[in-house]
Amino acid sequence: MSDNKMTTSFGPGDVTDVFRTAIGVAGALSVAFGVLILVAPMKTASIIAAIIAVYAIISGAVYAGIGIFSRRLTTSGRVFHIVLGVLFVVAGIVAFSDLSNATQFLAVFVAVIIGIVWVIEGIVALTTLGSATSKGWIIAFAILSIIAGIVVIVSPFWAATVLWIFLGISLVVMGLVNVIRAITFRGAAA
């Protein structure tokens, strides 16, 4: 009688195929999402806002459940979990009640955060001047970062629109590059 053992091996060619497939799929998804942003920017943003609202409701239910059913938390820990859960659920429900306004609020909120971060980044860059060898580049970066941050803070809806379209273009370009990489990729052992 023969021994019918199944042997499997996972060689370098298999790893290359997995890598190519992952890059190709990620690239195709990136192109698809980028095209959605460029073709229907508000609808795509609304879908993302809806996903965030669903996440908020689910997270809120989990936090509230932990607060209600956990035996390890202190009383104040349970209360805070329940309050946080209720806040998340309410935020998700409010977002769903007017998804258009929730989408606009989210876009403006993200833009303002980006603007604040850019201003802070410019200020932080200026604090490194004392130890810098190329002060001119640091000053230029800091000025551009602070100005860009202020422009975004002053005009957050306009900035959010520009950043959203830029994201769509970037996703299409980077996705196409990844698809081409996947098609032309040759592993070291191939």
PyMOL commands that set and color helices and strands:
alter all, ss='L'
color gray80, all
select helices_A, chain A and resi 12-39+41-69+75-97+99-127+129-131+135-154+156-184
alter helices_A, ss='H'
color red, helices_A
deselect
rebuild
show_as cartoon
